[in-house]
Amino acid sequence: MSRASKPDPTTTRTTDGAGRGNAAGPSVLTLTMNPTVDLCWEVGHLEDTGKNRAMVRSAAAGGGGINVARHVVRLGGRAVAFHTAGGEVGLRLNRLLDEEGMDHVAVDIDDDTREALVLVESESRHSFHIVPPGPYLRDHEGRRCLHLLEQAVDGCPYVVASGSLPGGLPDDYYAAVARRVKEAGSRLILDTSGPALRAALAEGVFILRCNRTEAESLTGHPISDFDDARALNEHLLATEAAEIAVTTLGALGALCSTRQGHTELYAPPLPGEPLSDAGAGDSMVAALTTQLIAGADPVSACAAGVAAAAAAMLTPSTESFEPDVAQSLRSQVRSRRQTDARHRGH
């Protein structure tokens, strides 16, 4: 992308600004500050001595927001992936996205984009997701990303910021993103962890999705059931950290909380053996966002997200779930509504 050019979020772009048009425009822009090239290898049985002969299953562009954009498109939505890209791995990331046909805006950085490895052991059907920290971004690179993001957000109703922050960016970077998204009249859906999550909540977001580990980091104690999740979600709503709070509970399901109350959503039984949970969170966010774009209420959208997360468990690595499988599981997501007795009408 030319540094002087204005990014067009409806155009697939690589670092030289080449691309193809999409006249319809996107319904969601995803932000991936720390993307990856995801490599998936398979071994029969992992040995601790000698060589382990592996078969390369796949190589794909990855990272939270990129995965979300991919799933949104598979579900029939329109998405643009906004991401950083640096070095030889960044060039490969761009090539993979171009070959996939995904609309994306790539922002040059100096350091190399990271590679991640999913190692699948076929005999045990276990998988291991190995992820390095990624590049270091300088101050001017972080500021440039924010500047270009402001322009790319224009006219896009939803922005999904997903994944970790690379080194060098301040903890309040997603808080700065949240401010700019609100100023643009868009809604931010956030899925991150650690200090970046805490700082963003001080600014406030439209939807916060956090898994059990992230929820425990916010509360300081285990999140084992819907009651634990409800206490966290209630706090998030009361402090205006999020308009909608979604806390996922693994195989149990998820709790979707709005100012109208809390709804427990129970994960459907899987039609096969689970292979990996690496892509479940991104799949959930993608399905939830796609349903909101289509006009669904937050609880129904979240139920679709629970079904998509379950479908993702049936695929290895971070590979896309089958939309037909997610659709078939949607009818099996049971829900139980609990009205918030402490609701004060705000």
C-alpha positions as CSV (number, residue, x, y, z in Angstrom):
1,M,0.0,0.0,0.0
2,S,1.3,3.4,-0.9
3,R,1.9,5.5,2.2
4,A,0.2,8.4,0.5
5,S,-2.8,6.5,-0.7
6,K,-6.2,6.5,1.1
7,P,-7.1,2.8,1.8
8,D,-10.4,1.7,0.4
9,P,-12.0,-1.0,2.6
10,T,-13.9,-2.4,-0.3
11,T,-10.8,-3.3,-2.2
12,T,-8.4,-6.2,-1.8
13,R,-5.0,-4.6,-1.2
14,T,-1.5,-5.8,-0.7
15,T,1.5,-3.7,0.3
16,D,1.7,-2.2,-3.3
17,G,-1.9,-1.1,-3.4
18,A,-3.0,-3.5,-6.1
19,G,-6.4,-5.0,-5.7
20,R,-9.9,-5.8,-7.0
21,G,-13.1,-3.9,-6.4
22,N,-16.2,-5.0,-4.4
23,A,-18.9,-2.6,-5.2
24,A,-21.3,-3.8,-2.5
25,G,-19.0,-2.7,0.3
26,P,-18.3,-4.6,3.5
27,S,-20.6,-5.1,6.5
28,V,-17.7,-5.8,8.9
29,L,-14.1,-4.8,9.1
30,T,-11.9,-7.0,11.1
31,L,-8.6,-5.8,12.8
32,T,-5.7,-8.2,13.2
33,M,-2.6,-6.4,14.6
34,N,-0.7,-9.6,15.1
35,P,-1.6,-12.0,12.3
36,T,0.1,-15.3,11.5
37,V,0.8,-17.7,8.7
38,D,-0.8,-20.8,10.2
39,L,1.0,-24.0,9.3
40,C,-0.7,-27.3,10.1
41,W,1.5,-30.5,10.2
42,E,0.4,-34.0,11.0
43,V,2.4,-36.9,12.5
44,G,1.2,-40.4,13.3
45,H,2.7,-40.5,16.8
46,L,5.0,-37.9,18.3
47,E,8.3,-39.3,19.5
48,D,10.7,-37.6,21.9
49,T,13.7,-39.2,20.1
50,G,14.8,-39.4,16.5
51,K,13.0,-37.7,13.7
52,N,9.2,-37.2,13.5
53,R,8.2,-37.4,9.9
54,A,5.4,-35.0,9.3
55,M,2.9,-34.4,6.5
56,V,2.1,-30.7,5.7
57,R,-1.7,-30.4,5.9
58,S,-2.1,-26.7,5.1
59,A,-0.7,-23.2,5.2
60,A,-3.1,-20.4,5.6
61,A,-3.3,-16.8,6.6
62,G,-4.5,-16.5,10.2
63,G,-4.9,-14.5,13.3
64,G,-8.1,-13.6,15.1
65,G,-9.5,-11.0,12.8
66,I,-8.4,-12.7,9.6
67,N,-10.1,-15.9,10.7
68,V,-13.3,-14.0,11.6
69,A,-13.4,-12.3,8.2
70,R,-13.0,-15.7,6.5
71,H,-15.8,-17.2,8.4
72,V,-18.1,-14.2,7.8
73,V,-17.6,-14.6,4.1
74,R,-18.3,-18.4,4.3
75,L,-21.5,-17.6,6.1
76,G,-22.6,-15.2,3.3
77,G,-21.5,-11.9,4.7
78,R,-19.2,-9.2,3.4
79,A,-15.9,-8.6,5.2
80,V,-12.6,-6.9,4.9
81,A,-9.6,-7.9,6.9
82,F,-7.4,-5.0,8.0
83,H,-4.0,-6.3,9.2
84,T,-0.3,-5.7,9.5
85,A,2.3,-7.5,7.3
86,G,6.1,-7.5,7.5
87,G,9.0,-9.2,6.0
88,E,9.0,-12.4,3.9
89,V,6.3,-14.0,6.1
90,G,4.2,-10.9,5.6
91,L,4.5,-11.2,1.8
92,R,3.4,-14.8,2.1
93,L,0.5,-13.8,4.3
94,N,-0.6,-11.3,1.6
95,R,-0.2,-13.9,-1.2
96,L,-2.3,-16.4,0.7
97,L,-5.1,-13.9,1.3
98,D,-5.0,-12.9,-2.4
99,E,-5.1,-16.6,-3.5
100,E,-8.0,-17.1,-1.2
101,G,-9.8,-14.2,-2.7
102,M,-10.2,-12.3,0.6
103,D,-10.6,-8.6,0.6
104,H,-7.9,-7.2,2.8
105,V,-6.0,-4.0,3.7
106,A,-2.3,-4.7,4.6
107,V,-0.2,-2.2,6.5
108,D,3.5,-2.5,6.1
109,I,5.6,-3.0,9.3
110,D,9.4,-3.5,9.5
111,D,9.6,-6.7,11.6
112,D,8.5,-10.1,10.3
113,T,5.0,-11.3,10.7
114,R,4.9,-14.5,12.8
115,E,4.3,-18.1,11.8
116,A,2.3,-20.4,14.0
117,L,2.2,-24.2,14.0
118,V,-0.6,-26.6,14.7
119,L,0.8,-30.1,15.2
120,V,-1.8,-32.9,14.8
121,E,-1.0,-36.3,16.2
122,S,-3.3,-38.6,14.2
123,E,-3.1,-41.7,16.4
124,S,-4.3,-39.9,19.6
125,R,-6.3,-37.2,17.6
126,H,-4.7,-34.6,19.8
127,S,-3.5,-31.3,18.4
128,F,-1.0,-28.8,19.7
129,H,-1.2,-25.1,18.8
130,I,2.2,-23.4,19.1
131,V,2.2,-19.6,18.8
132,P,5.2,-17.3,19.1
133,P,4.7,-13.7,20.3
134,G,5.2,-12.0,16.9
135,P,6.8,-8.8,15.7
136,Y,7.7,-5.6,17.6
137,L,5.9,-2.5,16.3
138,R,7.4,1.0,16.6
139,D,5.4,3.9,17.8
140,H,5.0,5.4,14.3
141,E,3.8,2.0,13.0
142,G,1.1,1.8,15.7
143,R,0.0,5.4,15.0
144,R,-0.1,4.8,11.2
145,C,-2.3,1.7,11.7
146,L,-4.8,3.8,13.7
147,H,-4.8,6.5,11.1
148,L,-5.4,4.1,8.2
149,L,-8.0,2.2,10.3
150,E,-10.0,5.5,10.8
151,Q,-10.3,5.8,7.1
152,A,-11.1,2.2,6.5
153,V,-13.9,2.1,9.1
154,D,-15.9,4.8,7.3
155,G,-19.3,3.5,6.5
156,C,-18.8,0.0,8.0
157,P,-21.4,-0.8,10.7
158,Y,-19.3,-3.4,12.6
159,V,-15.6,-3.6,13.5
160,V,-14.2,-6.8,15.0
161,A,-10.9,-6.5,16.8
162,S,-9.6,-9.9,17.6
163,G,-6.3,-11.4,18.8
164,S,-3.3,-10.4,20.8
165,L,-1.3,-7.2,20.4
166,P,2.3,-7.4,19.1
167,G,5.2,-6.1,21.2
168,G,5.8,-2.4,21.3
169,L,2.1,-1.3,21.3
170,P,0.8,0.2,24.5
171,D,-1.7,-1.8,26.6
172,D,-4.4,0.8,25.8
173,Y,-4.1,0.3,22.0
174,Y,-7.5,-1.4,21.7
175,A,-9.0,1.5,23.8
176,A,-7.7,3.9,21.2
177,V,-9.3,1.7,18.5
178,A,-12.6,1.7,20.5
179,R,-12.6,5.5,20.6
180,R,-12.0,5.8,16.9
181,V,-14.6,3.2,16.0
182,K,-17.2,5.0,18.1
183,E,-16.3,8.4,16.6
184,A,-16.9,6.8,13.2
185,G,-20.4,5.7,14.2
186,S,-19.5,2.0,14.1
187,R,-19.8,-0.7,16.7
188,L,-16.8,-2.5,18.1
189,I,-16.8,-6.3,18.9
190,L,-13.7,-7.1,20.9
191,D,-12.1,-10.5,21.5
192,T,-8.7,-10.2,23.2
193,S,-6.9,-10.9,26.5
194,G,-4.5,-9.6,29.1
195,P,-3.7,-6.0,29.8
196,A,-5.1,-4.9,26.4
197,L,-8.5,-6.3,27.4
198,R,-8.5,-4.5,30.7
199,A,-7.6,-1.2,29.2
200,A,-10.2,-1.5,26.4
201,L,-12.9,-2.1,29.0
202,A,-12.2,1.3,30.5
203,E,-13.2,2.9,27.2
204,G,-16.2,0.6,26.6
205,V,-17.1,-1.6,23.6
206,F,-20.3,-2.7,22.0
207,I,-19.8,-6.5,22.5
208,L,-17.1,-8.2,24.6
209,R,-16.5,-11.8,24.0
210,C,-14.2,-13.6,26.5
211,N,-13.5,-17.2,27.1
212,R,-13.1,-18.8,30.5
213,T,-9.4,-18.1,30.8
214,E,-9.9,-14.4,29.9
215,A,-12.9,-14.2,32.3
216,E,-10.8,-15.6,35.1
217,S,-8.1,-13.0,34.4
218,L,-10.7,-10.3,34.9
219,T,-12.3,-11.7,38.1
220,G,-9.2,-13.3,39.8
221,H,-11.1,-16.5,40.5
222,P,-12.3,-19.5,38.6
223,I,-15.2,-19.3,36.1
224,S,-16.7,-22.7,36.2
225,D,-20.5,-22.2,35.6
226,F,-23.2,-19.9,34.5
227,D,-23.4,-18.2,37.9
228,D,-19.7,-17.3,37.8
229,A,-20.1,-15.9,34.3
230,R,-23.2,-14.0,35.3
231,A,-21.4,-12.2,38.1
232,L,-18.7,-11.1,35.6
233,N,-21.2,-10.1,32.9
234,E,-23.2,-8.1,35.4
235,H,-20.1,-6.1,36.4
236,L,-19.3,-5.5,32.7
237,L,-22.7,-4.1,32.0
238,A,-22.9,-2.1,35.3
239,T,-19.6,-0.4,34.6
240,E,-20.5,0.2,30.9
241,A,-17.5,-1.7,29.8
242,A,-19.7,-3.5,27.3
243,E,-23.3,-3.1,26.0
244,I,-23.4,-6.8,25.5
245,A,-21.2,-9.3,27.4
246,V,-20.7,-12.8,26.1
247,T,-18.7,-15.2,28.3
248,T,-18.0,-18.7,26.8
249,L,-17.7,-21.7,29.1
250,G,-16.2,-24.4,26.8
251,A,-18.3,-27.5,26.4
252,L,-21.0,-26.0,28.7
253,G,-21.9,-23.2,26.3
254,A,-22.0,-19.4,26.7
255,L,-23.8,-16.7,28.7
256,C,-25.2,-13.8,26.7
257,S,-26.0,-10.8,28.9
258,T,-27.7,-7.5,27.9
259,R,-29.5,-4.9,30.0
260,Q,-32.7,-6.9,29.5
261,G,-31.2,-9.9,31.3
262,H,-29.1,-13.0,31.0
263,T,-29.5,-16.0,28.7
264,E,-27.8,-19.3,29.2
265,L,-27.0,-21.0,25.9
266,Y,-26.1,-24.7,26.1
267,A,-23.6,-26.1,23.6
268,P,-25.2,-28.8,21.4
269,P,-24.0,-32.4,21.4
270,L,-21.3,-33.0,18.8
271,P,-22.1,-35.4,15.9
272,G,-18.4,-36.6,15.9
273,E,-15.2,-36.6,17.9
274,P,-13.8,-33.1,18.6
275,L,-10.5,-32.5,16.8
276,S,-9.4,-29.0,18.0
277,D,-10.7,-26.0,19.8
278,A,-8.2,-23.6,18.1
279,G,-10.8,-22.0,15.9
280,A,-13.9,-22.1,18.1
281,G,-13.7,-18.6,19.4
282,D,-13.2,-16.9,16.1
283,S,-16.0,-19.0,14.6
284,M,-18.3,-17.9,17.3
285,V,-17.5,-14.2,16.8
286,A,-18.0,-14.6,13.1
287,A,-21.4,-16.2,13.3
288,L,-22.6,-13.8,16.0
289,T,-21.5,-10.8,13.9
290,T,-23.0,-12.2,10.7
291,Q,-26.3,-12.7,12.4
292,L,-26.3,-9.2,13.9
293,I,-25.7,-7.8,10.4
294,A,-28.7,-9.8,9.2
295,G,-30.9,-8.2,11.9
296,A,-31.0,-10.9,14.5
297,D,-31.3,-10.0,18.2
298,P,-28.2,-10.4,20.3
299,V,-29.3,-13.6,22.0
300,S,-30.3,-15.4,18.7
301,A,-27.0,-14.2,17.2
302,C,-25.1,-15.6,20.2
303,A,-26.9,-18.9,19.9
304,A,-25.7,-19.1,16.3
305,G,-22.2,-18.4,17.5
306,V,-22.4,-21.3,20.0
307,A,-23.4,-23.6,17.1
308,A,-20.6,-22.3,15.0
309,A,-18.1,-22.9,17.8
310,A,-19.3,-26.4,18.2
311,A,-19.0,-27.0,14.4
312,A,-15.4,-25.7,14.6
313,M,-14.5,-28.3,17.1
314,L,-15.0,-30.9,14.4
315,T,-12.2,-29.5,12.2
316,P,-8.4,-29.7,12.7
317,S,-6.3,-26.6,13.3
318,T,-8.1,-23.3,12.6
319,E,-9.7,-24.6,9.4
320,S,-13.1,-23.2,8.6
321,F,-16.2,-25.0,9.9
322,E,-18.8,-26.2,7.6
323,P,-21.8,-23.8,7.5
324,D,-24.2,-26.6,7.0
325,V,-23.0,-28.3,10.1
326,A,-23.3,-25.1,12.1
327,Q,-26.8,-24.6,10.8
328,S,-27.8,-28.2,11.8
329,L,-26.4,-27.7,15.3
330,R,-28.2,-24.3,15.8
331,S,-31.5,-26.0,16.5
332,Q,-29.9,-28.0,19.2
333,V,-28.6,-25.0,21.2
334,R,-30.9,-24.9,24.2
335,S,-31.4,-21.7,26.0
336,R,-32.7,-20.6,29.4
337,R,-33.5,-16.9,30.1
338,Q,-33.0,-15.3,33.5
339,T,-34.3,-11.8,34.0
340,D,-32.0,-9.6,35.9
341,A,-33.8,-8.8,39.2
342,R,-31.4,-5.9,39.7
343,H,-32.2,-4.3,36.4
344,R,-32.7,-0.5,37.0
345,G,-34.1,0.4,33.6
346,H,-30.9,2.1,32.2
